[in-house]
Amino acid sequence: MPTKKNNGSTPLTIDPERSRRVKAVLFDYGETLLQFGKVKTTQLFRQGARLSYGFLKQQGQPVGNFTFYFLRNLVCIRLRCWLSNLTGRDFDTLALLEKAGSKKGINLSPQQWEHLAWLWYEPLSKIAQAEPNITETLEVLKKQGLKLGIVSNTFINSSSLEKHLKQINILDYFTVRLYSYEFRYRKPNLEMFRTAAERIGESVENILYVGDRLDKDIEPAITTGMHAVLKEAYTNAGKEVPKGIHKIKQLAELPSLIKKINSDIVNRM
């Protein structure tokens, strides 16, 4: 085990377990774990409106005219997004659906409300792409003894996000999952990263964060003391990557990159 001198007196033992070696990996959701690309939001919203409207009609719920239903929900979501940008706090779409729907006389079971929320999200889920070898990559990281988690800014309820992850067989790899609508803050607020470190049970120095945004992912992760890896995406195209920040094209590069980071740390001790 490496040692160093303490002012020329008794050698002090340096425990590599207390170093900056990576012991956990946190992932952003969109454009990192899954790629959505530049989406036509109004078009997708209309598709979600069609699906949810059809479901409510089948259940005999009072939804009225489709055009009015679509526009009312569109205005509502845009207003809430504007407020979120103003306050720095996300909202929960499922809670919003239940509150607004109940006022309109819609009566559903908890499972039906979750299904309704999924129908709004389903068109977006269909355009999402995961790396062909994503399961293999996560399995290798797990076998390396790394804890895995998700930290994402989102107003989409976890019931929809996690149904999506389950469909592509990767949900169970993430023992910790933090979604900003559950908190009074969101990235780049440093508390989001510190809370994630507490939940996953590792010091920030032993966590590697993978994200696609320099401003909301990489910079705050580095500020809290984490390692950071930028995932190549349209959101960072053409932007200069700060010196010392690793950049990857695919998540499949992570296992070898983490091995190198940890090896370099041990060799410097």
N, C-alpha and C positions, 0 to 999 in steps of 0.2 A: 504494500500500500504506500502511495507517495507520501513524503514528509517534507516539511520546511522548517527552517530555523526560526526560533522566537527570540530575536535580538541577540543571536549568538549563543543562546543557552540551550535548554532542553528542546529537542526536535518535537514539533507538533504533527500529529497524524491528520491527514486530510481524508475525510471519508467521501469517496466519490458519490455515495448515495445522497449527500447533502450539497452536491454541486448543481450546475445548471443542466444536467442531463435531462433529456425529454422523457417524461413518464406518462404524459397524457396529451391527447390531441383533440382540439375543439374545432369544429367546422361551422362555417356559415352555411345557410341552406341554399338560397337561390344563387345561381351562377357559380356555385362551388360544389356542393354535393350533387345538385341537379342544375342543368342548363335550360333556361327558358328562352333566352335571347330577347331581342327587341319584339315586344308583343303589341298587337293591336288591341288595346285595353277595352275600348267601347264595343268592338266586335265580340270579344270573349265575354264581356259582361252581358251582352244581348243573348248569347248562347246560354249562359248560366241562368238568365231570366226565363228563357223558354223552358228549360228543364225544371226549374223550381216552380214556375207557374203551372206547368202540366201536372206536377206532383200534387200541388195544393188543390187543383181542380179535381183530381182523382179522389182526394180525401174529402171532397165536398166542402172545402173551406171558402170563405167569402173573399175572393181576390179581385173581383171586378174585371174591368177591361185590361187587356194585356199591355197596350201602349201606356196607359196610365201607371200600371204596375211597374213596368220597366223604367219609365222616367222618374217615378217617385223614388225608387231604389237607387237609381243612378245619381240623382241629386243628393240623396242622403249620404251615400258613400263618399262622394266628392267633398261634401261639406265636412264629414268626419276626418277625411284625409287632410284637408286644409287645417283643421283644428289640431291634428296630430303634429303637423309640421310647425305649427305655431307654439305648441306646448312641449314638444319633444317627448310625447307620451302616446303610445299606440292604444287602439281600442280592440275589443273582441267582437268579431263579426257575428259569432253565435249569440252572444248576449244581446247584440244590437237587433238581430233578427227576431229573437224572442220578445224583446220589449216592444219593437215596432209592430210585430205581427199580432201580439196580444191586444194592443190598442185597436187593431182592425177587426178583432173578434176571431182571430185564428187560434185554434185550440189543438195542440199536438202533444204527443208524449215526448219525453226527453230524447228517446231514440229517433223519433221522427224529426225533431228539431235538428239533431246532428246530421241526419240524412239530408235535410233541406240545405244545411250549410255546405255539405259535400257537393250537392248538385250545382251550387253556385261556383264551387272551385273546380269541378270535374273538367270543364273545357280547358282550363289552364293546365291541369295535370296531364292531359292528353298530348300537349305539345312539349312537355318536359322531356329531356334526354339525360340519361345516366350513362356513364362510361360502361362499355360492354363488360369490363372486368372489375366493376366496382365491388362486387361481393368478394372476389379473390383478394383485392387490395385491402379491404377492411379485415379480412380473415388473417392476412399476413401481419397487419398492425396489431391485431389482437394476440397473435401468437408471439409477437415480440414483447408481450407483457404490458402494452400500452392501454390506458383507459381512453375511451372515446366518448365524445359528447357533441351536442349541437347548441350553438348560440346564434339566434337569428332575430332580426328586426322583422316583425310581421303583425298584421292584424287578422290573419287567417287562424281560426281556432285549431288547436292541437288535434282535435278529433279528425279533421280533414287532412292535415299535414301528415299525421302518423298513419292514417289509412293509406295514403299515397306511398309512404316509405315501406309499409308492410307489403304493398302490392309488388314492390320490386325487391322484396326480401332483404332489406337492410335495417329495418327498424330496431331489431334486437341488439345490434352492435353498439347502439348508443345508450349507455346507462344513465346519462344525464342529458336532459333536453330543456333548454331555456328559450322561451319565446317572449319577445318584448312586451306583448300585450298583457302579460301576467305581472308586469312590474310598473313602477312609477317612472321609469327611465328606459332609454334604449341606446343602442350604440350610436355615436361614439362615447357616450357616458361611461367613464371608467368603472362605475359601480357594476355595470353589466358584466364586465370581465372579472372583477373581483368576486362577484357572487358566483360566477361559473367556477372559479377556482375553489371556492369553499364547497360547492356542491359536489365537485368531482374529487375533492379530497387531496389536492396537491397544491404546493406553493406555486405562485405565478411563474417563478423562475424555472419550474420544471414542466411548463405547459407550452405547447406549440399551437398557435392559432392559424388556421387556414381560411382565407377569405379572398374576395375579388375586389373589394373597395379599399383604396389607399386611405381615404379619409375616415371611413367608419369601421374598418377592420384592422388594417396593418398599423397605422399610426397609434391608435389607442392601445392596441395589444402590446406594442413595443413600450409605450409609456408606462404601462402597468408592470413591465418587467418580463413579459412573455417573449418567447421566440415567435417569429411570424413568417408565414409563407404566403406569397401572393399567387393566387390561381389565375392564370390567363383567361380573360373574358372580355367581352365587348365593353364592359364598364371601366376597364383600365387600358383600353387600346390607345396607343400613342402617348401614354403618360410615362414620365420618367420614374423609374423605380429607384428609391433611395439606396444609397450605398450600403452594402451589408445585408440587404433583404433578399432572401431566396425567392425565385420565381419559377413556377412549374407550369407546364402545359396540361398535364394530366395528373390526377390523384395517384395514379399508378407509380409515379416517381417518388412518392412519399416514403415508403419503407427504406429504400436505399439512401435517401437524403437524411432521414432521421438517424440511420446507422452512422453516417458520416459525421453528422453534428455531434452525436454522443462520443464517437471515437476521437474527434478533434478535441473535445472537452477533456476527456481522460488523458490524452497525450500531453495536454498543456499543464497538467497537474503534477 
